Structures are given as C-alpha cells and as structure tokens.
Amino acid sequence: MKNKLSDLRNHLFAQLEAVREASDEDLAKEVQRATSVSDISRVLIESAKVEIDYFRHIGGENSASSFIESKPALPPGKATRQ
C-alpha cells in the first residue's frame, strides 16, 4: 500500500482549500465532494484505530502497518512520553 496517514491528511487539507477557493457556482459541488472525502476519511481512521488496538493486544509495534507511519527514532538520551 502506498498511501500513508500523512497522505490522507494532505488530501483533507487540499479538499478544505478547494472548498474555500470554490466559486459561488461550484461551492455546492465542492461541499458535496468534501462530505464524501470526510466520510471516507472517517472509515480509514476507524480502520487505523482497529489496527492500533490489534497491535496493542498482541504486544507488537505498528511498524508492521503499511498505513500508520512509525515514530521516528529519538536521539540517545531522549525520553519518550507514554
């Protein structure tokens, strides 16, 4: 899978810009498109939550996920928040 969570974020911001920049005659169409993008995004996020819960229950890391990006490694001596 080539799309990551950051790609979804970029698509959402692009759609927000399209709504904001739409002409009066195109606004209704862009709002309808934004609603569709939002609905699909919501499903993807819920799916990612299930994936995270699965990794928590099996004691694994989300590095096996092709959608959720792993956290970058911290430099030595830096504490992580839990």
Contact map, one row per residue, 1 for C-alpha under 8 A:
1110000000000000000000000000000000000000000000000000000000000000011000000000000000
1111000000000000000000000000000000000000000000000000000000000000011000000000000000
1111101100000000000000000000000000000000000000000000000000000000001000000000000000
0111111100000000000000000000000000000000000000000000000000000000011110000000000000
0011111110000000000000000000000000000000000000000000000000000000001110000000000000
0001111111000000000000000000000000000000000000000000000000000000000000000000000000
0011111111100000000000000000000000000000000000000000000000000000000000000000000000
0011111111110000000000000000000000000000100000000000000000000000000000000000000000
0000111111111000000000000000000000000000000000000000000000000000000000000000000000
0000011111111100000000000000000000000000000000000000000000000000000000000000000000
0000001111111110000000000000000000000000000000000000000000000000000000000000000000
0000000111111111000000000000000000001100000000000000000000000000000000000000000000
0000000011111111100000000000000000000000000000000000000000000000000000000000000000
0000000001111111110000000000000000000000000000000000000000000000000000000000000000
0000000000111111111000000000000001001000000000000000000000000000000000000000000000
0000000000011111111100000000000001000000000000000000000000000000000000000000000000
0000000000001111111110000000000000000000000000000000000000000000000000000000000000
0000000000000111111111000000010000000000000000000000000000000000000000000000000000
0000000000000011111111000010011001000000000000000000000000000000000000000000000000
0000000000000001111111000000000000000000000000000000000000000000000000000000000000
0000000000000000111111100000000000000000000000000000000000000000000000000000000000
0000000000000000011111111110010000000000000000000000000000000000000000000000000000
0000000000000000000011111110000000000000000000000000000000000000000000000000000000
0000000000000000000001111111000000000000000000000000000000000000000000000000000000
0000000000000000000001111111000000000000000000000000000000000000000000000000000000
0000000000000000000001111111110000000000000000000000000000000000000000000000000000
0000000000000000001001111111111000000000000000000000000000000000000000000000000000
0000000000000000000000011111111100000000000000000000000000000000000000000000000000
0000000000000000000000000111111110000000000000000000000000000000000000000000000000
0000000000000000011001000111111111000000000000000000000000000000000000000000000000
0000000000000000001000000011111111100000000000000000000000000000000000000000000000
0000000000000000000000000001111111110000000000000000000000000000000000000000000000
0000000000000000000000000000111111111000000000000000000000000000000000000000000000
0000000000000011001000000000011111111100000000000000000000000000000000000000000000
0000000000000000000000000000001111111110000000000000000000000000000000000000000000
0000000000000000000000000000000111111111000000000000000000000000000000000000000000
0000000000010010000000000000000011111111100000000000000000000000000000000000000000
0000000000010000000000000000000001111111110000000000000000000000000000000000000000
0000000000000000000000000000000000111111111000000000000000000000000000000000000000
0000000000000000000000000000000000011111111100000000000000000000000000000000000000
0000000100000000000000000000000000001111111110000000000000000000000000000000000000
0000000000000000000000000000000000000111111111000000000000000000000000000000000000
0000000000000000000000000000000000000011111111100000000000000000000000000000000000
0000000000000000000000000000000000000001111111110000000000000000000000000000000000
0000000000000000000000000000000000000000111111111000000000000000000000000000000000
0000000000000000000000000000000000000000011111111100000000000000000000000000000000
0000000000000000000000000000000000000000001111111110000000000000000000000000000000
0000000000000000000000000000000000000000000111111111000000000000001100000000000000
0000000000000000000000000000000000000000000011111111100000000000000000000000000000
0000000000000000000000000000000000000000000001111111110000000000000000000000000000
0000000000000000000000000000000000000000000000111111111000000000100000000000000000
0000000000000000000000000000000000000000000000011111111100000100000000000000000000
0000000000000000000000000000000000000000000000001111111110000000000000000000000000
0000000000000000000000000000000000000000000000000111111111000000000000000000000000
0000000000000000000000000000000000000000000000000011111111111100000000000000000000
0000000000000000000000000000000000000000000000000001111111111000000000000000000000
0000000000000000000000000000000000000000000000000000111111110000000000000000000000
0000000000000000000000000000000000000000000000000000011111110000000000000000000000
0000000000000000000000000000000000000000000000000000001111111000000000000000000000
0000000000000000000000000000000000000000000000000000001111111100000000000000000000
0000000000000000000000000000000000000000000000000000001100111111000000000000000000
0000000000000000000000000000000000000000000000000001001000011111100111000000000000
0000000000000000000000000000000000000000000000000000000000001111110111000000000000
0000000000000000000000000000000000000000000000000000000000001111110000000000000000
0000000000000000000000000000000000000000000000000010000000000111111110000000000000
1101000000000000000000000000000000000000000000000000000000000011111110000000000000
1111100000000000000000000000000000000000000000010000000000000000111110000000000000
0001100000000000000000000000000000000000000000010000000000000110111111000000000000
0001100000000000000000000000000000000000000000000000000000000110111111100000000000
0000000000000000000000000000000000000000000000000000000000000110000111110000000000
0000000000000000000000000000000000000000000000000000000000000000000011111000000000
0000000000000000000000000000000000000000000000000000000000000000000001111100000000
0000000000000000000000000000000000000000000000000000000000000000000000111110000000
0000000000000000000000000000000000000000000000000000000000000000000000011111010000
0000000000000000000000000000000000000000000000000000000000000000000000001111110000
0000000000000000000000000000000000000000000000000000000000000000000000000111110000
0000000000000000000000000000000000000000000000000000000000000000000000000011111000
0000000000000000000000000000000000000000000000000000000000000000000000000111111100
0000000000000000000000000000000000000000000000000000000000000000000000000000111110
0000000000000000000000000000000000000000000000000000000000000000000000000000011111
0000000000000000000000000000000000000000000000000000000000000000000000000000001111
0000000000000000000000000000000000000000000000000000000000000000000000000000000111
